[in-house]
């Protein structure tokens, strides 16, 4: 998870995964695991806003030769990510304690992974993040995206209520001042990507998507 300099997820680091799974069950795990099938054995991967890093052992179980750059703004989250990974695999991961602004637009990565990252950016930062991270992705590379969305209709009012509770919780605990979710379709439609895979979970409130850079 990534954020502005005034926002910090350090306090939540010991509890973050447990809380997420209490609220969303296996859905929030499965959306991420299912997208890993889009990676290839020798990919060079950029993960931004990786949080506690529980996904790293899952990646290496599937792709032992993969190389990862792991960018996360919370030092405590990065410490947890390192602890979850076997020491012999540390040579295949570059851990970077920083925001997404550290990423250079050099088209060196085969895949970019942002799982529940774009939703914590201010609206003024979102387009810049797409540009910067997309600039680090090779042509033909894949952007793996998982995040929240709200479905329309009276039957889905509960999703809006749950989102408001989440935003209030993160405002109190992490100083995150976000009032609504990004318009993901609009964000990526401004750039050249082909939408290849779409999966939804938790009555459609959670989605996973693979986009190919053209």
ZAMAR-767587 format. One record per atom (N, C-alpha, C): residue in one letter; x, z, y. Coordinates in pm, whole numbers, plus 50000, padded with zeros to 5 digits. Layout:
BEGIN
ATOM  lose     xx     zz     yy
ATOM     A      X      Z      Y
...
! end
This chain:
BEGIN
ATOM  lose     xx     zz     yy
ATOM     X  50084  50000  49881
ATOM     X  50000  50000  50000
ATOM     X  50087  50000  50124
ATOM     X  50046  49924  50222
ATOM     X  50126  49905  50342
ATOM     X  50043  49944  50462
ATOM     X  50106  49960  50578
ATOM     X  50034  50008  50692
ATOM     X  50120  50003  50817
ATOM     X  50059  50034  50930
ATOM     X  50134  50041  51054
ATOM     X  50218  50166  51056
ATOM     X  50307  50177  51156
ATOM     X  50402  50287  51159
ATOM     X  50335  50423  51176
ATOM     X  50215  50428  51232
ATOM     X  50147  50555  51253
ATOM     X  50064  50596  51133
ATOM     X  50047  50507  51040
ATOM     X  49971  50535  50919
ATOM     X  50068  50573  50808
ATOM     X  50031  50675  50730
ATOM     X  50119  50716  50621
ATOM     X  50037  50757  50500
ATOM     X  50076  50702  50385
ATOM     X  50012  50738  50259
ATOM     X  50096  50838  50179
ATOM     X  50195  50897  50244
ATOM     X  50281  50993  50175
ATOM     X  50202  51111  50120
ATOM     X  50108  51162  50200
ATOM     X  50029  51278  50156
ATOM     X  49950  51248  50029
ATOM     X  49899  51125  50020
ATOM     X  49815  51088  49906
ATOM     X  49894  51042  49784
ATOM     X  50023  51021  49800
ATOM     X  50103  50961  49693
ATOM     X  50085  51031  49556
ATOM     X  50085  51165  49549
ATOM     X  50071  51228  49417
ATOM     X  49933  51212  49355
ATOM     X  49832  51181  49436
ATOM     X  49694  51179  49388
ATOM     X  49629  51041  49391
ATOM     X  49697  50943  49451
ATOM     X  49635  50815  49484
ATOM     X  49575  50746  49362
ATOM     X  49653  50726  49258
ATOM     X  49605  50654  49141
ATOM     X  49489  50726  49075
ATOM     X  49500  50858  49064
ATOM     X  49394  50936  49000
ATOM     X  49264  50926  49078
ATOM     X  49271  50935  49210
ATOM     X  49151  50925  49292
ATOM     X  49087  50788  49278
ATOM     X  49170  50683  49280
ATOM     X  49117  50547  49270
ATOM     X  49043  50528  49138
ATOM     X  49097  50585  49032
ATOM     X  49036  50565  48900
ATOM     X  48913  50653  48882
ATOM     X  48909  50766  48952
ATOM     X  48788  50848  48948
ATOM     X  48671  50771  49011
ATOM     X  48697  50705  49121
ATOM     X  48591  50633  49194
ATOM     X  48555  50501  49126
ATOM     X  48657  50423  49086
ATOM     X  48632  50287  49039
ATOM     X  48657  50268  48889
ATOM     X  48697  50374  48820
ATOM     X  48718  50364  48677
ATOM     X  48824  50261  48641
ATOM     X  48807  50193  48529
ATOM     X  48905  50095  48482
ATOM     X  48900  49965  48561
ATOM     X  48796  49946  48641
ATOM     X  48782  49821  48714
ATOM     X  48901  49795  48806
ATOM     X  48946  49901  48874
ATOM     X  49054  49884  48972
ATOM     X  49189  49861  48902
ATOM     X  49197  49900  48777
ATOM     X  49315  49873  48695
ATOM     X  49308  49733  48635
ATOM     X  49192  49701  48577
ATOM     X  49177  49574  48506
ATOM     X  49192  49452  48596
ATOM     X  49146  49462  48720
ATOM     X  49158  49347  48810
ATOM     X  49305  49310  48831
ATOM     X  49391  49411  48833
ATOM     X  49533  49387  48854
ATOM     X  49600  49339  48725
ATOM     X  49567  49402  48613
ATOM     X  49627  49363  48486
ATOM     X  49587  49220  48449
ATOM     X  49463  49184  48473
ATOM     X  49417  49050  48436
ATOM     X  49490  48941  48514
ATOM     X  49527  48969  48638
ATOM     X  49597  48870  48720
ATOM     X  49742  48849  48677
ATOM     X  49797  48944  48603
ATOM     X  49937  48930  48560
ATOM     X  49956  48810  48469
ATOM     X  49850  48763  48407
ATOM     X  49862  48645  48320
ATOM     X  49898  48519  48398
ATOM     X  49887  48525  48531
ATOM     X  49922  48411  48616
ATOM     X  50072  48399  48641
ATOM     X  50147  48504  48606
ATOM     X  50293  48501  48624
ATOM     X  50358  48423  48511
ATOM     X  50488  48388  48530
ATOM     X  50566  48320  48428
ATOM     X  50691  48401  48397
ATOM     X  50751  48373  48282
ATOM     X  50855  48459  48225
ATOM     X  50973  48483  48318
ATOM     X  51016  48382  48392
ATOM     X  51137  48396  48474
ATOM     X  51108  48394  48624
ATOM     X  50987  48429  48661
ATOM     X  50949  48428  48802
ATOM     X  51028  48528  48885
ATOM     X  51048  48493  49009
ATOM     X  51098  48586  49110
ATOM     X  50977  48627  49193
ATOM     X  50944  48755  49194
ATOM     X  50816  48802  49245
ATOM     X  50835  48897  49363
ATOM     X  50753  48878  49465
ATOM     X  50748  48968  49579
ATOM     X  50619  49049  49571
ATOM     X  50631  49180  49563
ATOM     X  50515  49270  49565
ATOM     X  50516  49345  49697
ATOM     X  50408  49335  49772
ATOM     X  50399  49400  49902
ATOM     X  50285  49501  49900
ATOM     X  50315  49622  49945
ATOM     X  50216  49728  49942
ATOM     X  50189  49773  49799
ATOM     X  50296  49792  49723
ATOM     X  50282  49819  49579
ATOM     X  50238  49959  49542
ATOM     X  50235  50050  49640
ATOM     X  50188  50186  49610
ATOM     X  50278  50259  49513
ATOM     X  50217  50327  49417
ATOM     X  50292  50415  49326
ATOM     X  50370  50339  49220
ATOM     X  50348  50210  49209
ATOM     X  50427  50130  49116
ATOM     X  50385  50137  48970
ATOM     X  50264  50184  48942
ATOM     X  50222  50190  48801
ATOM     X  50220  50052  48737
ATOM     X  50208  49948  48820
ATOM     X  50199  49812  48769
ATOM     X  50335  49760  48718
ATOM     X  50446  49817  48766
ATOM     X  50578  49765  48728
ATOM     X  50605  49769  48577
ATOM     X  50584  49880  48509
ATOM     X  50605  49878  48363
ATOM     X  50515  49777  48292
ATOM     X  50395  49756  48346
ATOM     X  50304  49658  48287
ATOM     X  50361  49517  48301
ATOM     X  50420  49489  48416
ATOM     X  50480  49357  48439
ATOM     X  50597  49334  48344
ATOM     X  50686  49433  48333
ATOM     X  50804  49415  48249
ATOM     X  50772  49415  48100
ATOM     X  50663  49480  48061
ATOM     X  50619  49471  47922
ATOM     X  50583  49328  47885
ATOM     X  50527  49256  47982
ATOM     X  50483  49118  47959
ATOM     X  50596  49017  47985
ATOM     X  50679  49047  48084
ATOM     X  50782  48952  48127
ATOM     X  50915  49026  48148
ATOM     X  50989  49051  48042
ATOM     X  51111  49134  48052
ATOM     X  51219  49078  48143
ATOM     X  51220  48946  48167
ATOM     X  51328  48885  48245
ATOM     X  51292  48865  48392
ATOM     X  51176  48909  48431
ATOM     X  51128  48883  48567
ATOM     X  51211  48961  48669
ATOM     X  51219  48908  48792
ATOM     X  51289  48974  48903
ATOM     X  51186  49010  49011
ATOM     X  51196  49130  49064
ATOM     X  51095  49180  49158
ATOM     X  51159  49234  49285
ATOM     X  51102  49198  49399
ATOM     X  51128  49267  49525
ATOM     X  51004  49348  49557
ATOM     X  51022  49478  49573
ATOM     X  50909  49571  49584
ATOM     X  50909  49634  49723
ATOM     X  50818  49591  49807
ATOM     X  50812  49636  49946
ATOM     X  50696  49733  49963
ATOM     X  50726  49852  50008
ATOM     X  50625  49957  50027
ATOM     X  50669  50048  50141
ATOM     X  50577  50076  50233
ATOM     X  50612  50152  50353
ATOM     X  50623  50303  50331
ATOM     X  50562  50354  50225
ATOM     X  50563  50497  50199
ATOM     X  50682  50537  50111
ATOM     X  50775  50616  50164
ATOM     X  50890  50660  50082
ATOM     X  50848  50735  49956
ATOM     X  50741  50814  49965
ATOM     X  50697  50890  49847
ATOM     X  50635  50798  49742
ATOM     X  50569  50693  49787
ATOM     X  50517  50596  49691
ATOM     X  50632  50525  49620
ATOM     X  50735  50487  49694
ATOM     X  50850  50419  49635
ATOM     X  50921  50510  49536
ATOM     X  50933  50638  49571
ATOM     X  50996  50733  49479
ATOM     X  50920  50740  49347
ATOM     X  50788  50737  49355
ATOM     X  50707  50737  49233
ATOM     X  50727  50608  49154
ATOM     X  50733  50496  49226
ATOM     X  50753  50367  49159
ATOM     X  50885  50365  49082
ATOM     X  50990  50417  49142
ATOM     X  51119  50423  49075
ATOM     X  51113  50511  48951
ATOM     X  51044  50624  48963
ATOM     X  51036  50719  48853
ATOM     X  50958  50662  48734
ATOM     X  50865  50573  48761
ATOM     X  50782  50516  48654
ATOM     X  50857  50409  48574
ATOM     X  50967  50361  48627
ATOM     X  51037  50248  48566
ATOM     X  51162  50296  48492
ATOM     X  51182  50244  48372
ATOM     X  51302  50279  48296
ATOM     X  51427  50242  48376
ATOM     X  51530  50324  48368
ATOM     X  51651  50305  48447
ATOM     X  51715  50169  48423
ATOM     X  51711  50120  48300
ATOM     X  51775  49992  48271
ATOM     X  51707  49875  48340
ATOM     X  51586  49897  48389
ATOM     X  51513  49790  48457
ATOM     X  51532  49794  48609
ATOM     X  51594  49900  48659
ATOM     X  51612  49912  48804
ATOM     X  51697  49799  48861
ATOM     X  51784  49742  48780
ATOM     X  51868  49632  48828
ATOM     X  51787  49505  48853
ATOM     X  51665  49500  48800
ATOM     X  51579  49383  48818
ATOM     X  51478  49401  48931
ATOM     X  51484  49516  48997
ATOM     X  51390  49545  49105
ATOM     X  51467  49585  49230
ATOM     X  51438  49520  49339
ATOM     X  51490  49562  49469
ATOM     X  51380  49640  49540
ATOM     X  51400  49770  49553
ATOM     X  51302  49855  49620
ATOM     X  51333  49856  49770
ATOM     X  51232  49828  49851
ATOM     X  51248  49823  49996
ATOM     X  51143  49911  50061
ATOM     X  51187  50014  50132
ATOM     X  51095  50101  50206
ATOM     X  51076  50041  50345
ATOM     X  50968  49968  50362
ATOM     X  50944  49897  50488
ATOM     X  50803  49840  50486
ATOM     X  50758  49792  50601
ATOM     X  50631  49720  50608
ATOM     X  50655  49573  50572
ATOM     X  50549  49497  50569
ATOM     X  50559  49354  50536
ATOM     X  50641  49277  50638
ATOM     X  50663  49336  50755
ATOM     X  50738  49268  50860
ATOM     X  50883  49240  50819
ATOM     X  50932  49312  50719
ATOM     X  51070  49294  50674
ATOM     X  51089  49163  50598
ATOM     X  50979  49106  50549
ATOM     X  50987  48986  50464
ATOM     X  51030  48865  50547
ATOM     X  51123  48790  50492
ATOM     X  51172  48669  50559
ATOM     X  51103  48546  50501
ATOM     X  51070  48452  50588
ATOM     X  51000  48330  50547
ATOM     X  51101  48226  50496
ATOM     X  51150  48251  50374
ATOM     X  51256  48166  50319
ATOM     X  51217  48092  50192
ATOM     X  51091  48097  50154
ATOM     X  51040  48021  50038
ATOM     X  51125  48043  49913
ATOM     X  51148  48167  49878
ATOM     X  51234  48195  49763
ATOM     X  51158  48255  49644
ATOM     X  51031  48289  49662
ATOM     X  50957  48359  49556
ATOM     X  50862  48264  49483
ATOM     X  50852  48285  49352
ATOM     X  50758  48209  49270
ATOM     X  50617  48267  49277
ATOM     X  50608  48396  49311
ATOM     X  50477  48460  49321
ATOM     X  50483  48572  49424
ATOM     X  50373  48589  49494
ATOM     X  50353  48701  49586
ATOM     X  50234  48780  49535
ATOM     X  50249  48911  49529
ATOM     X  50141  48998  49483
ATOM     X  50102  49094  49594
ATOM     X  49975  49090  49632
ATOM     X  49921  49188  49727
ATOM     X  49794  49246  49666
ATOM     X  49807  49360  49603
ATOM     X  49693  49428  49543
ATOM     X  49647  49540  49637
ATOM     X  49530  49522  49695
ATOM     X  49471  49622  49785
ATOM     X  49567  49656  49900
ATOM     X  49620  49550  49958
ATOM     X  49712  49563  50071
ATOM     X  49655  49508  50200
ATOM     X  49601  49389  50197
ATOM     X  49553  49324  50320
ATOM     X  49441  49404  50386
ATOM     X  49368  49481  50308
ATOM     X  49254  49556  50364
ATOM     X  49298  49675  50449
ATOM     X  49426  49711  50448
ATOM     X  49470  49823  50532
ATOM     X  49538  49775  50660
ATOM     X  49542  49645  50680
ATOM     X  49600  49590  50803
ATOM     X  49495  49579  50912
ATOM     X  49540  49597  51036
ATOM     X  49453  49572  51149
ATOM     X  49422  49422  51154
ATOM     X  49308  49387  51211
ATOM     X  49270  49246  51220
ATOM     X  49378  49164  51290
ATOM     X  49442  49223  51389
ATOM     X  49546  49151  51464
ATOM     X  49670  49124  51379
ATOM     X  49686  49196  51267
ATOM     X  49803  49180  51181
ATOM     X  49779  49087  51062
ATOM     X  49653  49062  51029
ATOM     X  49621  48994  50904
ATOM     X  49672  48852  50898
ATOM     X  49645  48773  51001
ATOM     X  49688  48634  51000
ATOM     X  49840  48622  50998
ATOM     X  49907  48711  51072
ATOM     X  50053  48712  51073
ATOM     X  50108  48746  50934
ATOM     X  50042  48837  50865
ATOM     X  50086  48874  50731
ATOM     X  50071  48757  50634
ATOM     X  49960  48683  50644
ATOM     X  49941  48567  50559
ATOM     X  50050  48463  50585
ATOM     X  50081  48443  50713
ATOM     X  50183  48346  50750
ATOM     X  50320  48388  50698
ATOM     X  50355  48515  50719
ATOM     X  50488  48563  50683
ATOM     X  50507  48566  50530
ATOM     X  50410  48622  50459
ATOM     X  50424  48631  50314
ATOM     X  50413  48493  50249
ATOM     X  50325  48409  50306
ATOM     X  50316  48272  50255
ATOM     X  50444  48195  50278
ATOM     X  50513  48227  50387
ATOM     X  50640  48161  50415
ATOM     X  50749  48199  50317
ATOM     X  50732  48313  50251
ATOM     X  50830  48356  50150
ATOM     X  50802  48296  50013
ATOM     X  50686  48231  50000
ATOM     X  50643  48175  49872
ATOM     X  50682  48028  49861
ATOM     X  50737  47991  49746
ATOM     X  50772  47851  49723
ATOM     X  50647  47763  49718
ATOM     X  50663  47637  49749
ATOM     X  50553  47544  49730
ATOM     X  50521  47536  49581
ATOM     X  50394  47547  49548
ATOM     X  50354  47551  49408
ATOM     X  50351  47692  49352
ATOM     X  50400  47789  49431
ATOM     X  50397  47929  49388
ATOM     X  50258  47987  49397
ATOM     X  50240  48104  49337
ATOM     X  50107  48166  49331
ATOM     X  50102  48296  49411
ATOM     X  49992  48312  49481
ATOM     X  49961  48437  49551
ATOM     X  49854  48508  49470
ATOM     X  49886  48624  49416
ATOM     X  49790  48704  49340
ATOM     X  49732  48811  49431
ATOM     X  49602  48804  49450
ATOM     X  49532  48888  49547
ATOM     X  49423  48967  49477
ATOM     X  49422  49098  49498
ATOM     X  49311  49182  49453
ATOM     X  49270  49270  49569
ATOM     X  49139  49284  49588
ATOM     X  49093  49364  49702
ATOM     X  48943  49392  49690
ATOM     X  48890  49451  49796
ATOM     X  48748  49483  49801
ATOM     X  48672  49379  49881
ATOM     X  48545  49365  49849
ATOM     X  48454  49282  49926
ATOM     X  48315  49345  49918
ATOM     X  48228  49308  50009
ATOM     X  48091  49358  50007
ATOM     X  47996  49245  49974
ATOM     X  47910  49268  49878
ATOM     X  47807  49169  49846
ATOM     X  47686  49191  49937
ATOM     X  47617  49082  49963
ATOM     X  47502  49088  50052
ATOM     X  47374  49117  49975
ATOM     X  47279  49183  50043
ATOM     X  47151  49211  49981
ATOM     X  47121  49359  49974
ATOM     X  46994  49391  49974
ATOM     X  46952  49531  49977
ATOM     X  47000  49607  49854
ATOM     X  47018  49537  49743
ATOM     X  47060  49604  49620
ATOM     X  47207  49649  49625
ATOM     X  47279  49603  49726
ATOM     X  47422  49635  49735
ATOM     X  47455  49722  49856
ATOM     X  47352  49784  49914
ATOM     X  47376  49875  50027
ATOM     X  47471  49986  49986
ATOM     X  47466  50026  49859
ATOM     X  47554  50134  49812
ATOM     X  47701  50098  49830
ATOM     X  47735  49969  49823
ATOM     X  47873  49928  49843
ATOM     X  47917  49955  49987
ATOM     X  47830  49925  50081
ATOM     X  47860  49952  50222
ATOM     X  47878  50101  50244
ATOM     X  47793  50182  50184
ATOM     X  47804  50328  50198
ATOM     X  47936  50377  50139
ATOM     X  47970  50328  50022
ATOM     X  48096  50368  49958
ATOM     X  48215  50326  50044
ATOM     X  48210  50207  50101
ATOM     X  48319  50162  50187
ATOM     X  48335  50252  50308
ATOM     X  48225  50292  50369
ATOM     X  48233  50380  50486
ATOM     X  48295  50515  50449
ATOM     X  48260  50566  50333
ATOM     X  48318  50692  50286
ATOM     X  48468  50676  50264
ATOM     X  48508  50563  50206
ATOM     X  48651  50537  50184
ATOM     X  48727  50529  50316
ATOM     X  48672  50456  50411
ATOM     X  48739  50440  50540
ATOM     X  48752  50574  50612
ATOM     X  48649  50654  50603
ATOM     X  48655  50787  50666
ATOM     X  48760  50874  50597
ATOM     X  48765  50868  50464
ATOM     X  48862  50947  50389
ATOM     X  49005  50909  50427
ATOM     X  49034  50778  50433
ATOM     X  49169  50735  50468
ATOM     X  49202  50759  50615
ATOM     X  49103  50761  50700
ATOM     X  49126  50794  50840
ATOM     X  49172  50939  50852
ATOM     X  49108  51028  50777
ATOM     X  49141  51171  50783
ATOM     X  49275  51200  50716
ATOM     X  49299  51140  50599
ATOM     X  49417  51175  50520
ATOM     X  49541  51094  50554
ATOM     X  49521  50970  50607
ATOM     X  49636  50880  50624
ATOM     X  49644  50818  50763
ATOM     X  49552  50858  50851
ATOM     X  49551  50804  50988
ATOM     X  49531  50652  50988
ATOM     X  49449  50605  50894
ATOM     X  49420  50462  50885
ATOM     X  49293  50432  50964
ATOM     X  49306  50348  51065
ATOM     X  49193  50319  51153
ATOM     X  49145  50175  51130
ATOM     X  49073  50158  51022
ATOM     X  49016  50030  50987
ATOM     X  48864  50045  50986
ATOM     X  48793  49948  51041
ATOM     X  48648  49961  51049
ATOM     X  48573  49864  50957
ATOM     X  48642  49760  50908
ATOM     X  48575  49666  50818
ATOM     X  48679  49592  50735
ATOM     X  48631  49526  50631
ATOM     X  48719  49450  50543
ATOM     X  48754  49315  50605
ATOM     X  48869  49260  50568
ATOM     X  48905  49126  50616
ATOM     X  48809  49020  50561
ATOM     X  48798  48910  50630
ATOM     X  48728  48792  50578
ATOM     X  48832  48709  50504
ATOM     X  48848  48736  50375
ATOM     X  48957  48676  50299
ATOM     X  48947  48524  50293
ATOM     X  48825  48473  50279
ATOM     X  48809  48327  50273
ATOM     X  48861  48262  50401
ATOM     X  48823  48320  50514
ATOM     X  48867  48263  50642
ATOM     X  49018  48274  50660
ATOM     X  49075  48386  50617
ATOM     X  49218  48406  50632
ATOM     X  49298  48299  50558
ATOM     X  49262  48272  50435
ATOM     X  49339  48178  50355
ATOM     X  49300  48033  50381
ATOM     X  49179  48011  50430
ATOM     X  49138  47874  50462
ATOM     X  49218  47817  50579
ATOM     X  49278  47905  50658
ATOM     X  49361  47860  50770
ATOM     X  49497  47808  50722
ATOM     X  49527  47828  50595
ATOM     X  49655  47787  50538
ATOM     X  49629  47700  50415
ATOM     X  49733  47640  50362
ATOM     X  49716  47543  50253
ATOM     X  49734  47609  50117
ATOM     X  49620  47653  50062
ATOM     X  49619  47713  49929
ATOM     X  49504  47655  49847
ATOM     X  49527  47641  49719
ATOM     X  49422  47601  49627
ATOM     X  49374  47724  49551
ATOM     X  49245  47751  49556
ATOM     X  49189  47867  49486
ATOM     X  49174  47831  49338
ATOM     X  49248  47901  49252
ATOM     X  49253  47864  49111
ATOM     X  49174  47958  49021
ATOM     X  49183  48087  49043
ATOM     X  49119  48185  48954
ATOM     X  49045  48287  49039
ATOM     X  48923  48321  48999
ATOM     X  48847  48425  49068
ATOM     X  48776  48510  48963
ATOM     X  48799  48641  48969
ATOM     X  48729  48734  48881
ATOM     X  48672  48846  48967
ATOM     X  48555  48897  48927
ATOM     X  48495  49009  49000
ATOM     X  48467  49126  48906
ATOM     X  48466  49244  48965
ATOM     X  48451  49369  48891
ATOM     X  48369  49466  48976
ATOM     X  48322  49572  48913
ATOM     X  48250  49679  48983
ATOM     X  48134  49621  49065
ATOM     X  48047  49547  48997
ATOM     X  47931  49483  49059
ATOM     X  47971  49392  49174
ATOM     X  48089  49332  49163
ATOM     X  48134  49237  49262
ATOM     X  48206  49296  49381
ATOM     X  48218  49428  49388
ATOM     X  48285  49491  49502
ATOM     X  48436  49475  49496
ATOM     X  48489  49455  49377
ATOM     X  48632  49433  49357
ATOM     X  48651  49290  49307
ATOM     X  48746  49218  49365
ATOM     X  48772  49082  49319
ATOM     X  48922  49062  49298
ATOM     X  48954  48969  49208
ATOM     X  49091  48927  49186
ATOM     X  49097  48777  49197
ATOM     X  49199  48727  49263
ATOM     X  49208  48583  49290
ATOM     X  49352  48536  49279
ATOM     X  49370  48417  49223
ATOM     X  49499  48350  49221
ATOM     X  49489  48226  49309
ATOM     X  49583  48216  49405
ATOM     X  49586  48101  49495
ATOM     X  49721  48031  49482
ATOM     X  49716  47899  49473
ATOM     X  49839  47819  49460
ATOM     X  49875  47759  49594
ATOM     X  50001  47778  49636
ATOM     X  50045  47722  49763
ATOM     X  50068  47572  49748
ATOM     X  50005  47495  49834
ATOM     X  50015  47349  49829
ATOM     X  50134  47297  49909
! end
